[in-house]
Amino acid sequence: MTRLVEREKQWETLNDLLGSARGGRGRVAVISGPIAAGKTVLLERFTEEAISLGALVLEAAGYRAERYLFFGILRRILDGAAPLDPAVHAEATALLDGVAAQAMDPGDTAAAVEVGMRVLPHVCASLLRVARDRTVVIAVDDVHHGDELSRAFLLCLARRIRQSGVLMVLTEGVRLLPAQLDFHAELRRQPHCTAISLPLLSADGTARILSGPFSTAAAGRLAADCHDTTGGNPLLVKALLEDGLAALGDSEPFQQLAPAETFERAVLDCLHRGDPDMLAVARGIAVLGAAAPTSLVARITDVHVRAVELAVQDLTRCGLLRDGAFRMTATRAAVLAAAPPGALSALHQRAARLLHEEGAAALDIARHLVATRKPAEEWAIPVLQEAAEYALVEDDPQFALSCGELAVDSCPEGSRRTALKSRLVSIVWRSSPVAAEGHLRQLSREFSAGRLSDRDLLHAVSCLAWMGEARPAAEAVRRLQTAVQQAEEAGQPFAYAPATLAAAQSWLSLVSPPVRETFTADGPGLTARPAPAALGTAAPYDMPEDAHLPAAEALRTALRGGPGDTAVAEATRVLQRYHLSDCTLTPLVLAVLALVYAGRLDLALTWTDRLLAECSARNAPAWQAALGVVRAEVALRQGDLPGAAAQARQAMSLISTQCWGAGIALPLAVLIEAETQMGNLAEAMALLEQPVPELMLETQLGLHYLRARGRCHLATGRYHAALRDFLTCGELMQAWGMDAAELAPWRLDAAEAWLAIGNVARAREYVEQHEQREAGPSGVQPRGHLLYALARTSGDLTYRLKRLTEAVELLEQGEDRLQLARALGELGSAHRAAGDYNRARMFVRKAWHVAKSCGAQPLCQQFTRGQDDGEPVTTGREVEPPREAEVLSEAEARVALLAVRGHTNREIATKLYVTVSTVEQHLTRIYRKLKVKRRRDLPARLWDLRLPEIA
């Protein structure tokens, strides 16, 4: 009912024509409109109205499949007219049967027409006799699908009804076939013929339909989008409404209606109502995915260009297309889903080839190649390679993976296929290293056979080491070295350069030191080789440009201990020279770790944040995870325990535990130590229960895990277990040539365990060993740790005070705030033992604030033991506003407050948004005004200074 409101004008016209027929003036009405515009519904409603007024309604419909049957429509008119007089019916049927009998060949239409035209006037006369007594309405739907003889009958009748009570109402499509044009033209030229055009719904008409089940306000909100989706096609509007009602139930819609199954069926209904070319063209446009030239659609569908143009017009008229493309993604999806798989694949194949011939973009061509789900032809393999790279640039790794897999499947065995397989591993690795494991195992067989490029070999070795397959990789490299040596002796070329294999050996020996045994053993045809240096001999640089070598050298330099300037310079060169990519991710991560081990946490933080920002816009969770855990390690070493734990958990959430492979050691180590230092011992112990790869402890990162486990054991009272972990860590570091304090100060850890056990002498022994090893120049942070340990293992109070004071001065210049808190607390205890209670309270108060800022709750409790308020006790005099602040400017007071709370110059500069140089200048003036010489002499009462800008 609501749909007909949009058709008021047409409805009134039909009623007027019915009135004329009832008055003895026959009329003809031809209703035309796009597919599914509502012609049939209008005709059905009108015939119901005519019947209610007492008219005799004779109905029929044309069908495309019955277009060649003799008198198909006419027989349905006669057979379906129950009120028709039996004598009239028998007379008309006899005439039609006579035509069929006189035609020599039932398939000979020309003969049938010749005979039929002689009897049609008699059939018309039979019907006109009925109209003498009552009004007759002849309603024929889709008359353009009727057979030629039936159309001839209708035309013959139309010429004879002008002075009778007959109304003919016919519906037809907008576009007619050539065979139908004569009938249409002759019918329209009759003076009593009225043409009625039925357009699609307007936005207001769409709103009226929606206002049936919905409120007027809701219908108004939905109308514009619904009309845009359907183009005003009543069939599609109704289908979209049904889908919406099914999804909403009794709820009022607040969002636009979403198309679903009913809408998809309505789209297919529209397509199947049109000509066969219309369906074929719709599939072609759906395959192309966007507006395309008519000539291109014609070529992929094998339909004539003119037929394509007409089909596009029909699709546009019925609201499916707009500007040559489907209005909705759901419409296109429905067309594609209903197409036979074989036909769809053939269309995609044609589209890919034609687009390639026209020089289309690789991505556009590759989408069709992938959609065929068949191996591609030779010409398509380079296109798939190019498309995969573009897809990665556009952050679509899933499509890049599809292109890479199809390229590999389409390429015959050989070096080219191996290169494609290597690239495929890189693409898969971005999202899920564990998913790349199957491809990687195949790739390892390829590089063992000498079919990889030098660069791909190093990348494959790096990936295998990540997944805990360092030993098999080393064995393969060693076999290749043997083959290279034999080839050199025979004067024959070999696939890999000796420098490349030396680089692979160096890399594997660095990330998994135990594999050095593989390279030192005798092999067939080889003489015994001297064992390489502890970290492996650096490979020569006369090989293809690659980041693995310089990154390995930077890390190797940092792990040898001693001055870190060389390691920093080498690592910085790597970070400056290479951009983030699949092949450089691991080298860049190790370069940042080299900065960490060299004591340059500031540089490591800067580069990590820069690399994370670079990959944050890309869909590469494995990249973000690897860089994020390094960021967590930096936060841990800076004393930011909550930040370290949060960043480690974030990194672990990006990829599964299996994807981490042997690299899981680092995030677990950071998380275990952070939770331990924050006092969450149950959580830390639960993390220790998590299964880890067996070969994890044979990697350099495994040392982090071993130390973190020892720290957890130490905090939970398992002192001997902790000592065993620390000593094991030390044994491995010494055996591997990685005995660097910045990697793991295992001797100081062991000393702390001996102190917990109560053996001060053994503790002192390990501290002295550490001091002897670190006798040369070292960073402020390692030196501060050493002085702190020396003080704790000494029974001389004067010596303890001196060492602790030096330790605090050094640690205040560094970035390890947690160690600073420990040193401040120990210095406070030493002053208390010396009887200087005021200075003791000052240092304990400083220690509490620093520990609080680190999130180290156990330390805070240690410094406030016996107090109820959770903060060190202060006297009434100490909470008075400090008089010293009166001589300081506001800017100087801010700097003084942060300095006395233990912040480094760099941290003060960051908090106050000034340069480090400015902070140093303020401190110089502060020392002069307060008559002190250094930071630790700043008055303790500055702690109570209250400034609104300082949190």
Helices and strands as residue ranges (DSSP letters): G 2-7, H 8-22, E 27-32, H 39-52, E 56-61, G 64-66, H 72-79, H 86-102, H 109-130, E 136-141, G 143-145, H 148-160, E 166-172, H 178-188, E 193-197, H 203-210, H 216-230, H 234-248, H 261-273, H 276-288, H 294-301, H 305-317, E 321-322, E 325-326, H 329-338, H 341-357, H 362-372, H 380-393, H 397-410, H 415-431, G 433-436, H 437-448, H 454-466, H 470-490, H 498-511, G 513-515, H 516-520, H 548-559, H 565-577, H 585-597, H 601-616, H 621-638, H 641-654, H 657-660, G 661-664, H 665-677, H 681-688, G 694-698, H 702-715, H 719-736, H 746-757, H 760-773, H 780-792, H 797-813, H 817-833, H 837-854, H 857-863, G 877-879, G 883-887, H 890-900, H 905-912, H 916-930, G 935-937, G 940-944
